């Protein structure tokens, strides 16, 4: 009986244990099944993604920057492929060991080694470090060969800017360099497209059109092995290249401008007098913007920065100069428009003008004798312009000068470094200096000295508007599809001229037609009577093409190239009586004390189309230094006119 009970209890114990073990097995098996279901079914995407992250790598490619092309379609700022080397610190076990390996492979010098180590200290672990921006093909191949032993290293095929015409376009285009922290923070487009080593515009048009030029990133996906080495490309999403921007500039004229200004400090500007297209705009000395692409060397930077001729300054837009005698056409026009003088008004020049105890000298010691408007302009007689300025007054002179483009930015806000210059009047002096205007200041303002400050591009615009008959134009350096054509501009100017002429002759009433005319401000007349414009044009022609003219030695007899111009010599310091007596030649005067040389012109005279300005810092006389440069320029400008017209018509048909 006892044995039966014992066996029964034993069997019950065994059954209970078997049940517990079985239940445990079921629970464990159910857990395993559930986990497998979770891994294989529920969390399939999650773990597939994690697996892909180990197996696949995604690279954001640098956006391909848009190109700049000149008027004839030549690339003046393009792109080239470069090989780069990037390192991601958080993927590197021993950064110093890695750098020593790279130092041996790439033969990195100690200075560069220290620079990279310093950069690493200032970077977050996940931020990419650009070890080299411009590897040679041999270096790129070596890196890929040793990639299995270089964890965290990423060889990259990238793009970089290229300026094929080097220093010829520097002050027009500017240059690009690696995006700084402020560039990224202050520009959403740069932030969204940023990759390590991204180049962005720092100055010039490169900066102004950054958002249009930058483009959109492409993406590449690669399968990699355990060492991170690429095995094969899985897919590639192409990015979008930035916009191609067309310039109005002619590269051949731009190159000649650079050549003519070699070894001097100065500026050349050339403009279409109807469309306002800038044909050339060069500031000298210049520098090669390619030096900045991969980080300029210390020596190169010091050479540029310490150059006394200041190559970093865009003299065409930022250089401020007293216009000297180049302002005399505007002074004469203002006096004519305000009925102060007529073409026969005469002044007897004795070589100086006395007023309130002050002596105002003419550049010709013995004087020019009796001169009228034409002769005074031709020989640049200061005494004549002293007198008409005195009668005119500085306030009325300013009104005319502002109309013709002085004292205002020419290209609006396209260039952040463009300066407005200054055309003074009585109110300006009172507000700025707290003093009243004196008559002597009016006299020197009339010959382009004193407070007046102009940029070379303003002088070019001034003479362009004189050349087209005195009508407002709108300068531009880029081409857009909706731009006004030459034919449209010419038609509006001719219509406005005719309406103004009939109005002056009393042939139309000041009613609806006049109101309609005034409503359209495009190419509005800047004059009251066209005859006054014509008188100034003829006087400028005499200055260049008649015996005794200040630029007569630079004339071109062939009517095809014949131009009208006005020389200018701008003093940079007051001339003492002793210096006036010495009458030193330019070469005998210390460089910084020499006068600036200026020249403005338009041509061909019989059918004008182009205007230019030349400014040579400390060049001495405008007739000896600046005018001969204009002569060489006009020959090329006119020779290339037919080709430019052919391209213009093609562009018109394309639009």
Residue, then its C-alpha position, 0 to 999 in steps of 0.5 A: x500500500x505504501x509502495x503504491x502511494x509512493x509510486x503515485x506521488x513519484x509519478x505525479x512529481x514527474x508529471x508536474x516537472x514534465x509539465x513545467x519543463x514542457x511549459x517552459x519549452x513552449x514559452x521559450x519556443x514561443x519567445x524565439x518564434x515571436x522574436x524571429x517574427x519580429x526580426x524577420x517580419x515586423x522589424x524587417x525594414x529597421x534591420x534591413x536599413x541597419x544592414x544597408x548602413x553597414x553595407x552601403x555608403x551614401x555620398x552627397x556630391x558637391x553641386x556643379x557651379x554654373x558657368x560664366x560666358x562672355x558675349x561670344x559664348x566663351x567660358x570665362x569661369x568654368x569647372x574642372x574635376x579635382x581629386x580630394x581626400x576627406x577624413x571622418x574623425x569618428x570613424x578613425x580609431x587612432x587619428x595620429x596613426x592615420x595621419x602618419x600613414x597619410x603623411x608617408x603616402x602623400x608626402x605631407x610636410x610637417x607644416x601641413x601635418x600640424x595644420x590638419x591636426x589643429x583643424x581636427x581639434x576644432x572639429x566635431x567628431x562627425x564633421x568631415x576634414x578635408x585633408x587635400x583639395x587637389x590630389x594628383x591622379x597618382x596620389x588618388x590611385x595610391x590612396x585607393x590602393x591602401x584604403x583597406x588600411x585607412x579606416x575613416x578615409x574617403x577619396x572623393x571626385x569633386x569639382x572646382x572653379x577654373x578661371x581660364x583667362x586668369x587676371x583678365x576677369x578678376x575684378x568683374x567675376x571676383x573669385x570663389x573660396x571654401x564656404x566659411x561658417x558665416x557663409x553657411x549660417x547667413x545663406x540658406x541655399x549654401x546651407x542646404x547644399x553644403x558639403x565639405x570643401x564647397x566653394x562659394x563666391x567671395x567677391x564680384x559677380x560670383x558673390x552677387x549671383x551665388x544663389x543662381x550659380x550654386x546648383x543642387x547636390x547629386x547623390x551616389x550610393x556605393x556597396x562597401x566591404x568591412x573596411x569601408x572600401x567601395x565595391x560597386x556603385x548601387x545608384x546615382x542621383x544626378x544633381x542640377x548644375x547652377x545657372x549659366x550667366x551670360x556677360x556683355x563683355x568682349x574677352x578680346x577687348x578685356x584682354x587688350x585692356x589688361x595689356x594696355x594697363x600692364x605695370x600701371x594702376x588704373x582702369x578702363x571702361x567701355x560701354x554701348x551708348x544705347x543698350x548700356x552693355x559693358x563691353x570691357x571693365x578692367x582694373x589694374x593691377x589685377x591678380x590670378x583668382x585661381x590662386x584662391x581656389x585651394x587656399x592661397x599660399x602665404x607668400x602669394x597673399x603677401x605679394x598681393x596684399x602688400x603691392x603698393x598699386x593695390x590689386x585688391x581694389x576694383x578701381x573701376x567701381x571703388x576708385x574715387x578720383x577728381x574728374x579733372x577736365x573730363x567734367x568740362x563737357x558737363x559744365x559747358x552743357x549745364x551753362x548752355x542749358x541754363x542760358x548762362x552762355x551761348x556758343x559765341x560766349x568768349x573769355x580772355x584767358x591771360x593764364x590766371x584768374x584773380x578773385x578775392x585775393x586768390x589766384x586761380x591758374x590756367x594750365x597754360x602759363x601765358x594763357x590762351x587769349x580770347x576763346x569761345x566754347x569750342x576753342x576752350x574745350x579744344x585747348x582745355x582752357x581753365x580760365x574759360x571754365x572758371x568764368x562760366x562756373x562762376x556764372x552758373x553756380x555749383x547747385x545748377x552744375x550738380x543738377x546736370x551732373x547727376x542727370x548724366x550719371x555722376x554721384x550715383x551707383x552705375x550698376x545699382x547693387x550688383x557689386x557691393x563694393x561700388x561707390x557713389x562718388x560725390x558731386x557737391x553743392x552748397x547744401x552738402x557742404x553746410x550739412x557735412x562740414x558745417x560751413x558755407x560755400x565760397x565762390x572759389x570752390x565753385x571755380x575749382x569745381x568747374x574744372x573737376x577739382x575740389x570736393x568732386x569725386x567720380x568713379x571711372x565707370x561713372x565717367x564712361x556712363x556720362x560720356x555715353x549719354x552725351x554720345x547718344x544725344x543726351x538720353x538716359x541709358x541703363x548700364x548692365x553687365x549680364x544678359x537676360x532674355x527680357x532685356x531691351x534690344x538695341x533696336x528698341x532702345x534706338x527707336x525710343x531714343x529717336x522718338x523721344x528726340x523727335x517729340x522733344x524737338x517738336x515741343x521746343x519748336x511749338x509744333x505740339x501742344x502740352x497736352x495728352x501727347x506730351x503727358x504720354x511722352x513724359x509718362x514713359x521714362x525709358x531713355x528720357x531726354x536729359x537735356x532741354x535743347x538738343x542743340x546744346x548737346x550737339x555743341x558739346x559733341x562738336x567741341x569734343x570732336x575738335x579737342x581730338x581732331x583739330x590742330x591744337x586739341x589736347x588729344x590731337x596726337x592720338x587722333x585717327x584720321x580714318x572715319x571708320x575709327x574716328x572718335x571725339x574725346x576730352x582729356x583730363x589731368x587730376x591733381x592729387x595735391x595743391x601745387x605750391x608757387x615754388x613747384x609751379x615755377x620749377x615746372x617739373x616733368x612728370x618723371x621728376x615728381x615723386x610717384x604719389x605726388x603725380x597727377x592722375x591722367x584721364x580720358x573720355x571718348x565716344x566713337x565712331x564720331x559720325x555714327x556713335x556706338x561706343x563710349x569709354x573712359x581711361x584713368x591712369x593713377x599718377x600718370x601725369x597728363x591725360x593727353x600723354x598717357x590716357x588718350x594714346x590708350x584710347x586710340x589703341x582700344x577704339x581700333x579693336x572695338x570698331x574692328x570687332x563691331x561687325x562680329x558683335x552685331x552678328x552674335x547680337x542678331x543670333x541672340x535676338x533670333x534665339x530669344 
